[in-house]
Amino acid sequence: MRSNFPNTERLSVVTAVIMLAYALNRFVEIPAQVIELQIPGLYLEFEINDSIMTALLVAGLAATGADWLLRDHPGRNKQRVFPHMLLPAVTALVIGIPLNQMDFGIAWWGGLLAGTILLVLVFMGEYIVIDAQDVRQPLAAASLSAVAFAIYLVLATTLRGAGTRLFFILPALIAATWLVSIRSLYLRLHGLWVVYESAIIALIVGQLAAALHYLPLTPLRFGLILLGPAYALTSLFSGLIEEKPTPKLLVEPAIVIGISWLGALILA
């Protein structure tokens, strides 16, 4: 058993560049481009602005940064780095969504600091889980799964709060559900790539999101209602693949749905 840490200089450079991109976005304005599309029975309008371009830029930076950090890991043993690039990219992308909706001030800097800390922890977690012999691997894998679903909750809540149209929010939530579930299943199943099961989870949660879209729900309640099934179905598929006995198979999904929906009833 062993324990390794990422190169601190590389980690600092990657994190600093990503956070600098978000900070500079507040001071650099690029004229927005509006793309209009008229199809039978539906008018669509897309605005490509500096916030969208920055979000895509930092997602790419986080993915390539994770690749840079992991390439020289002494315990990688020719493992594919791509699965470990997904969560850092999604984390960097989602951090920018609430930041772009906040007024520039102390709270914004606090959000940027919290996002920086979260991103560093994700990078470190991915560095740990790539080595099956690392003594911290089980804890890091569980932590990354928790972070993935926390980010999912932030994304669903923020999109709902922004009043995003169903035509845009639905594909975003389906893609996010697929990415979060496939990463969590990869961690739970010790490197098994389950694409189709994750797609089924994404489609089920997407149908639920479409049904909830026009109900008078607060953003947090909307996010919590979706979080429960997303996590529960991920746990259920993991148990089915591992061939767990039925009682044990259903306990975790039932508890998670119960807690998330109770939270939606009480907290939201």
N, C-alpha and C positions, 0 to 999 in steps of 0.2 A: 504494500500500500504506500502511496506517495501523495504529495501535495505540491502543486505548482501555482505560480502566480503570473499573470500577464506582464509583459514588459511595461514598466510604468511610464517610460518616455512615450512609447507608441500610444498607450491608453490616454495619456494626457493630451497628446496632439490630436487624436481623433475626437475626443470629447470637446476640446477647446474649439476646434474648427466647426463642429456642429452647433455649439451654443453661440459662437460668434456669428454664424449665418442667421440665427434667429434674432440676435441683438441688432445686427446691421439692417435687418428687414424693417425695423422701426424707424430707421433714418434714411433709407433709400426707397424712393417711390418710382415704380415703373408703370407707365400708362396701361390701364387695363384694356384687354381686347375682348370684345363681346362677339360671340358666335351665335347666330340665330339659325334655327332650323324649323321649318314648317313641314310637318307631315300630316296626312289626312286625320283630322280630329284631334291633333295635338300640336301645340306650339312650344318649342324648347328654346331656352336661352342660356348659353354658357358664358360665364365671365372668367377669363383667364387673367389673374392678377398676380402681383408680386408674392402674396401669401401662398398661393397654390404652387408657384414655381419654387419658392423657398422650401415648402413641405416636401416636394418631390426631390429637391436637391439634397436635403438632409437625410431623407430615406436612403438615397443612393450612397451618400457618404457613410452612413451607419453600416450599411451592408458591406461596402468595400473595406471599411475600418475593421469590422469583425473578421473578414477574410485576412486582412493584414496581421491582426493579432494572433490568429489561430494557426497560420501557416507554419510557424516555427515551434509549435507546441511539441515538447519532447515525447508526449504520450499519445500523439494523434494517430500514429500507425496507419497512415494513408487513408484515414476516414475522410468522407466527403465533408467539406466545410459548408456547403450550401444550406443544409438544414439549420445551421447555427447562425446564419445571416438573416433569417426571417424575422425573428423577434426583435433584434436590435433595430432593423429597418422600420418595423411597425411602431416600435416604441418611440423612435425619433420623429416619425410622422405624426403620431397621435399627440405628442407633447405640444406640437405647434398649434393644434386645433383650439384648445382653451386659451392659449397665449394670444392668439389672433383676435379673440373675442373680449379680452380684458383691456381696460384702460391702462395706458403706460404710466407706471408709478411704482410705489413700493410693492404692492401686491403682485405686479407683473414680474418684478425682479425676484420676488419670493417664489413665484411659480417657475421661473427659469432655473433658479437654484435647485428646487425640488426635482425638476425634470433632469437636471444635470446629474444629481445624485442617483436617481432612478436609472438613468442610462449607464452610468458607471457600474452599478450593481448588475445590470443585465449583461454587460460585456464580461464582467468577472464571472458571473454564473455560467455563461456560455463557454468560457475558457475552462471552467472546472468540469462541466458535464461531458466534454468531449473525451475525457480520460476516464474509462470505466474503473481504473485502479485507484483513482483519487479517493481518499477517505471522506471527502466532503461531497462526493458526487450525488448520493441520494438526497441530501438536504438541498443542494443546489438545484437539482431537477424539480423537487417539489416547490421551491421558491420561484423558479422560472414559470412553472405552470400557474402559480398564484398571480404572478405579475402579468402574465398573458391575459388572464380573465379580468384582472383589475383594469388593464388598459382597454379591454373590450367594453367594460362598463363605462369608462370615461368617454369612449368614442360614441357609444349608443346614446348616452345622456347628452353629450354636447351636440350631436346632430339633431336630436329631438328639440333641444333648447333653441337651436338656431332656426327652427321652423323649416327645415329642408323638405323639399317636395318628395313625395313617395317615389317618383321616377328616379330620383338620385339617391335617396337614403336606402332604398331596398338593395340595389347592387352593392352599395358600400358595406352594409351590414352582412350581406351574404358572403362577400369576399373576406370580411374581417372574421366572421364565424369560421369559415373554412380554414383560414390561416392559423387562428388560435387553436382550433381543435386538432389540426394536423400536427402542430408543434407539440401540443400537450400529449397527444397519443404517441408521438415519436419518443418523447421523454418517458412516458409510462411503460412503453413496450420495448425500451432499450434498443432503439434504433430501427424499429420496424416502420416502414413508410406506408401508411394507410390512407391513400388518396380518396378512394371511393367512399369509404365509411365517413370521412370528414365531409365529403360533398353531400352525403345524405343528411348529416347533422346541419350543415349550412342551409340546405333547402327547407328543412323542417322549421328551423328558427326563422328563416326568411318569410315563410308563410305566416308564422305567428306575428312577425313584425308588421306585415301588410295588414293583418286583421286588427292590430292594435293602433295603427297609424291615425285613424280618424276618431279614436276615442279620446275623451277629455282627460288625458293622463299627464301628470307632471313629468318633466324629463327624467328625474331620478326614478320615479315609479316605472316608467317605460323601460329604462335600462335594467332595473332589477328583475322585472318580469321576464325579460329576454335572457338575462344572465343565468337564471335557474335552469331552464331547459338546455342551454348551450353547454353548461358544465355537466349537468346530469346525463345528457346523451353521450358526452365524451367519456364519462366514467362508465356508462353502461356498455358502450362498444369496447372499451378497454377490458372490462370484465368478461364479456362474451369471447373476445379473442384469447384471453388467458384461461378461458373455460372455468371460471370461478363457480362455486355452487350457488344456486338461485337465491337463498337468503342473503348471502354475502354480496351477491351481485346487485341487489336492489337497495341495500341499506344506504350507501353513500348517495346515489341519485335522489332517493326520497328525502334524505336529510337536507341536501343542498337546495332542492326545490322548495322545501318547507321553509328554510331559513330565508331564502331570497324573496319568496312571495310574502312571507310574514313581514320582512323588512319593507317591502313595497307597500304593505298595508299600514304599517305603523310609522315608518320614518318619512315617507314621501308626502 
